[in-house]
Amino acid sequence: MTRTGRTVVVTGASGGLGAVTARELARAGAHVVLAVRDTARGERLAAILTGSVEVRPLDLADLSSVRAFAAGWDRPLDVLVNNAGVMAIPEARTADGFEMQLGTNHLGPFALTNLLLPPHRPRRHRGLERPPRAGREHRLRRHQLRARVPAPTAAASCAVTPAPPGAAPTPRTT
């Protein structure tokens, strides 16, 4: 499948699955941006890849690096592959004080994705597309919004309803 004319950012592309993903996307014709923490490793990989490849620094454990990467982005982006991550590491903190796995695997990619999204343009409202009287009988009244519904008690939420006679037994999970 050809990806000619597409721009793809691959995080964590200097090794492992990210490197393979970048290689295959470049081979398919995409312009691939290797978003890597270690730019020297990224450059070594870029040198052996065929196709259009560039290397940009990105450390997902540092939100200032994420903001800098996004601020330097000046063209349309077709695909973002959030591949980078850490696992089974000693307890550590990100530059922003978050636990390292949370910051690198979740907060950094979330921030990057949202910063690279195109700005939202409100759609022109074309009016309601429903029959004129539809929904009138289900309007909420102010007193319904203030109504208090009692929360179920612990005993009620843990109650077991016996199975009807002849029902198949439920498998137990332990």
ROVEXVO-325420 format. One record per residue: residue in three letters; x, y, z of N, C-alpha, C in turn. Coordinates in steps of 0.02 Angstrom, whole numbers, plus 50000, padded with zeros to 5 digits. Each point is the difference from the previous one (the first is absolute). Layout:
N
ALAXYZXYZXYZ;...
***
This chain:
174
MET500434994150000499575005950000500455006250000;THR499885004549957500415006049994499795005450050;ARG500485003450026499895005650047500315006449971;THR500105000249936500315005849967499605006350015;GLY500365005250019499685006450015499765000750071;ARG500054994750040499785000250069500585001850045;THR499855003850053500505001650051499824996350064;VAL500494996350026499894995850058500535001650053;VAL499785001050062500465000750057499974993550039;VAL500594997150014500054994050040500415001650062;THR499684999650059500385001250062500364993650019;GLY500585000750033500384994250020500254996049940;ALA500195003549947500164996749937500744998049995;SER500395001150051500724998449994500154992750012;GLY499514996050020500124992950011499364996150006;GLY500054993549998499444995550011499445000849949;LEU499394999550025499415000449957499945006749964;GLY500225005450033499975006649969500455000449939;ALA500604996950003500465000049944499714996049942;VAL499694994350015499704995949948499415003649968;THR499605003350041499435003849974500245005649954;ALA500515003750022500285005449959500294997349935;ARG500354994550004500304997049940499474998249948;GLU499464996750023499494997849954499595005849971;LEU499885005150041499645005949975500425003849949;ALA500655000650013500455003449952500044995949935;ARG500034993550007500024995649941499375000749959;ALA499445001350033499355000849965499915006949970;GLY500495004450010499985006649968499825005850044;ALA499874998950064499835005550045500625004050019;HIS499895006450014500535004050031499954998550075;VAL500534997050028499984997750069500445004550043;VAL499705002450055500375004050049500134995450060;LEU500644998850012500214996050058500025004750060;ALA499524999550044499975004150061500334996050056;VAL500625001850015500404995850045500325004150056;ARG500124996650055500355003150057500755000549985;ASP500294994749971500714999849984500085001349925;THR500155006249982500045001849929500574996649964;ALA500544998350035500564996549968499774993149976;ARG499634996450041499724993549979499515001049943;GLY499605005350003499535001449947500355001449934;GLU500545003750002500395001549939500314993749971;ARG500254995550043500284993749975499464995949964;LEU499404999850028499464996449968499805003449934;ALA499945006650001499805003749940500484998849943;ALA500654999150016500504998949948499904993549963;ILE499694995050031499924993549966499304999049972;LEU499545004750014499334999449974499965002749929;THR499574996949960499895002649933499395004550002;GLY499995005149959499435004549998500135006550036;SER499485003850010500045006650030499934999550076;VAL500555001450035500014999350073500355006050030;GLU499755002350056500345005250038499974998250074;VAL500475002850038500044998650072499865006550038;ARG499574999550051499865005750043500034997750073;PRO500275004250043500034998150071499325000450034;LEU499854995050041499384999850039500114995450060;ASP499915002850059500034996150062499315000450032;LEU499634994649996499325000050026499975000650076;ALA500574999050033500035000650073500115007350022;ASP500035004549951500115007150014499505004049959;LEU499505002850034499465003549964500255006249963;SER500565002950022500275005749963500284997649932;SER500264993949998500234997149937499414998649954;VAL499454997650029499394998749961499735006449971;ARG499995005350041499755006549976500465002849945;ALA500654999150008500485002549949499914996349935;PHE499914993450004499904996149939499375002449964;ALA499465000750037499365002249969500055007149973;ALA500345004450036500075006949978500405000449935;GLY500474995449991500414999949939499664996549942;TRP499414997350011499654996549947499635005049957;ASP500145000149935499735005349957499664997449936;ARG499814993850000499684997349940499454995150020;PRO499594998049952499474995250017500314993350021;LEU499664996750045500224993450024499454995049984;ASP500194994649966499514994949981499934994650052;VAL500564997950030499984994550048500495001450056;LEU499774998850062500445000350058500014993150031;VAL500594996850003500074993550031500315001150069;ASN499594999650052500245000850069500284993250023;ASN500634998849984500324993650014500445000250062;ALA500305005650015500505000450054499694998250067;GLY500404997050042499764998250066500554996850041;VAL499894999550065500464996650044499614994850040;MET500374995050023499684994750038500504996750046;ALA499774998150059500414996350048500665003750015;ILE499935006350019500605003950017500005001650074;PRO500575001650028500015002050071499595006350010;GLU499765001050061499605006050013500405006349982;ALA499675004249961500325006349977499455005049987;ARG500205006349993499545005549986500185003349935;THR499495002749966500125003849939500275006950018;ALA500195003949951500245006850012499455004250032;ASP499374998149991499445003850028499764997150066;GLY500344994850026499834997350065499504994350001;PHE499804997549942499544994449997500384993450004;GLU499664994850022500304993349999500194998549928;MET500594997149988500294999349933499554996249951;GLN499724994450020499584996349953499375003849983;LEU499685003250048499415003949987500165005849953;GLY500545003550014500185005849960500194998149929;THR500414994849992500254998049934499484996349959;ASN499634995650032499544995749962499315003149990;HIS499815004950042499325002649996499985007649991;LEU500295003750048499945007349998500375003149941;GLY500604997749985500385002649944499654998949933;PRO499804993749985499644998949937499335003749996;PHE499655000550057499375003750001500125007349982;ALA500505003050031500165007149986500215000849927;LEU500434995649975500235000449931499414999549951;THR499584995250010499424999049956499575006349999;ASN499855002750059499565005850003500335006349972;LEU500655000750008500345005849972500074999649924;LEU500014994049973500074999349928499334999849963;LEU499464999350037499345000049968499875006749967;PRO499675000049943499855006449969499505003850043;PRO500025006649999499525003950040499294998449979;HIS499574999750048499294998549987499675005949967;ARG499664998749945499615005249968499274998550010;PRO499635004550030499294998650010499644999349933;ARG499564995149997499614999149939499455005249998;ARG499805001949940499435004549994499384996250020;HIS499615003050042499394996750023499465000749946;ARG499714994549981499505000249946499304999450027;GLY499915000350063499334999450029499884992950023;LEU499454999050032499844993450026499744995549945;GLU500224993950002499784995149951499574994850035;ARG499415002150021499534995550033499305002349985;PRO499534995550006499305002249990499835005350052;PRO499565004749983499865005750044499784998250071;ARG499634994650010499754998550067500404994450034;ALA500514997349968500374994450029500355002250064;GLY499964996050050500365001250062499635004450050;ARG499445002949982499665004550047499754996550062;GLU499784993849991499714996650057500534997650050;HIS500645001049985500534997650045500425005650028;ARG499735005950005500395005650027500094999250075;LEU500585002050023500134999950072499725006350032;ARG499744999250059499755005650039500525001750054;ARG500015006250022500495002150050499984995650063;HIS499404998250023499964996050061500314993149989;GLN500024997549938500324993649987500765000450006;LEU500285005849984500725000850004500235000450073;ARG499565002350044500185000650070499814993850041;ALA499684995349969499764994050037500604996150025;ARG499934997650061500534995950029499794992749997;VAL500424996049971499874992949996500454996750051;PRO499724996150045500424997050052500514995249969;ALA500615000450025500524995549976499864993050027;PRO500164994849961499894993350025500474998650059;THR499754996350048500424998250057500484994549978;ALA500524999050040500484994749984499654993249999;ALA499554999050047499654993650002499574999049937;ALA499695005249977499574999449940500424998649938;SER500595003349995500404998949940500354993350001;CYS500064996950058500324993450005499504994350003;ALA499365001649998499494994950006500044995149942;VAL499884993750015500024994849949499294997849987;THR499815000049938499344997649981500064992749981;PRO499624995650032500064992949983499784998749928;ALA500324995149969499834998249932499344996350000;PRO499615000849946499374996449996500124992549997;PRO499524996050023500094992749998500144997649929;GLY500484995549993500174997149935500495004149960;ALA500245005750027500495004149963500684996750004;ALA500395001149947500684997249999500445003550052;PRO500454996350032500445003350049500465004949966;THR500165005450037500465005149974500714997950016;PRO500455000549951500694998250015500305004850051;ARG500414997350045500315004250052500695002149977;THR500175006250015500675002549987500325001650066;THR500614997950009500355001250063500635003749988;
***
